[in-house]
Amino acid sequence: MAGFFITIEGIEGAGKTTIAKRLDAWLQSNGYKTFCTREPGGTEIGETLRELILNAERPLTVQAELLLIEAARAQIMDEVILPRLEEGITVILDRHCDSTTAYQGYGRGVNINLISQCNSFACQGRTPDLTILLDVDVKTGLMRAMKVRERAGFQDRFETEDIDFMELVRKGFLEIARREPSRVTVVSSQEDIDVVWETVIADISNCLIPKS
Ligand code: Z5A
């Protein structure tokens, strides 16, 4: 039986990583075999590319940024995600193709059809079964992310972008959800994380996720 493929999307500070980890633990405690990972990254090559993609001190052209993200994606899909789905494992992925459409497409202005073709090529045509879009207003998201950044002591390439860029990205995510309502569930991440989690769980429980 093919595994179920869940992606978590949203702007920075939306709570993706927190929710991905909770979802992973919750599914496991309910008897699912799961695998949770992130993009860009998740493989040796992907993590090396991630450093190049995020390093704010090394300028990247828009074209190079897109292709590096897609290269990391092609690697994680072939090496990690597709084999696990074939084994019937439920895969949870923290960011995926919608991030490229939102950041490189709506944010940077790359042609959306071109991005769609690159995504499809990198994923060998596999698309997520369910996407949870955590939606939060840009100021709240940035405030949360800023606290994490202060602790880390550095900024990545996307954290140096201004608020207008992040507004475009948020609008992009919401536009994707509007166009693909059967795949994308929008959950407000404005509230406390425990409230967000309860909403996610209620939505997930409505989907029949096949057990391996
Ligand atoms: N990128 C791209 O441009 N194109 C692509 O195709 C892909 C990626 C795949 C790295 O992603 C960058 O790559 C990303 C876009 C680009 N940069 N940006 N922006 P990343 O996923 O590694 O980085 P991130 O999105 O910036 O991570 P983040 O700021 O950690 O966001 P998060 O995962 O959504 O949040 P979190 O780690 O779960 O929570 C952050 C903090 O907020 C933490 O202290 C939480 O306790 C707190 N938090 C979260 N939710 C709440 C709520 N609801 N209430 C209160 N506090 C909360």
Boltz pocket constraint, residues with backbone or C-beta under 6 A from the ligand:
constraints:
  - pocket:
      binder: B
      contacts: [[A, 10], [A, 11], [A, 12], [A, 13], [A, 14], [A, 15], [A, 16], [A, 17], [A, 18], [A, 19], [A, 39], [A, 40], [A, 54], [A, 69], [A, 94], [A, 95], [A, 96], [A, 97], [A, 98], [A, 99], [A, 100], [A, 101], [A, 103], [A, 104], [A, 141], [A, 144], [A, 145], [A, 148], [A, 158], [A, 159], [A, 189], [A, 190], [A, 191], [A, 192], [A, 193], [A, 194], [A, 196]]
      max_distance: 6.0
